[in-house]
Amino acid sequence: MFADRMDAYAAAVTTALDDPDAWHGFTGYLHAICAMQAADRGFADVLTMTFPAAKALEARRAEAYYGVVELITRARGTATCARTSPTATFPSS
């Protein structure tokens, strides 16, 4: 049940990372996850829960998480990000 949701989330991250335009990838990712949450109100719960007994699901969640961190880092480095959100800051890791 949760595996398909996590797979869709991880696929959205991968698609965003594959976009050669970091800002476009980031905004596309945001649109994708917002659509996922609109379609399934429990989707956010899957992203914030841990499943210690489900090793494959946890691995997929960690993979997606680190992909999002990379995606944010890339987006922060774009001129578009600086121009469109001059007061916005993303936490550094």
N, C-alpha and C positions, 0 to 999 in steps of 0.2 A: 504494500500500500504506500509506504513512504518512499520506497526505492524509485518509483516512477517520478515522483515529485522532485526528488534529489537529482535524478538523471536530467530532468528538464532544466533545473536550475544550473547544474554543471554545464549543460549544453549552451545555455545562455551566456555563461562566463566564457566558454571556449569561443563561441561566435564573436563575442566582443573583443577578445584578445586577438583573434584572427584578422580583425579589421585593421587595415594599414593606417587609418586615421584614428589616433588614440581617443580624441574627443568624441568622434562619431561612434566609436565602439562603446565608450562609456555611456553616452546618452542612449544608444540602442539597448544596452544592458538595462538601464533604468526603466525604459519603456517596457521591456520584456518582463522584468520581475513585477512591475506594477500591474501588468496585464495578468500575470499568474496569480497575484494576490486578489485582483478583482474577480477572477474566475473561481477562486477557491479561498475562502476566508481563513481556512486553517493552514494555508501555505506558510505563513510567517512562523507558525508554531514549529513546523518541520525544520525551518532554518535555525531556530533558536534552541531546539532540543538536542540532547545528546543521546546516543544509543550505544552504550558501552558493550553490550552483548552482540550487537550487529556490526562486526568488524568491517565488512565491505561498505556498509552505509556510512560509517564513521570515516573511512578512508576517502570516500567520495565527497563527503561534506568538507573534510580538511582540504582536499584538492581544490574544491570550488572556493573555499575561503581564501586560500593563498592566491588563487587566480584573481579574485576580487581585489586583494591587496595590490597585486601587480597592475591591475587595470586602473585603480585609483592613482597609483604612482605615475603611470604613463599619462593619464589625463592631466594630472597636476603640471606636467612638463610642457603642456601645449600652450601656445599663445591664445587660443580660443578660450581656454579655461581662465586665463588671466584677464582677458577682455570681458568675458561675460559674467564673471563673478568676482569682482575686485575685492570684496570684503569676505568672501567665503574662504575658509581654510579647511584643509583635510588634515587629520592628525598624522603625524609622521611616525613611522615605526622604528 
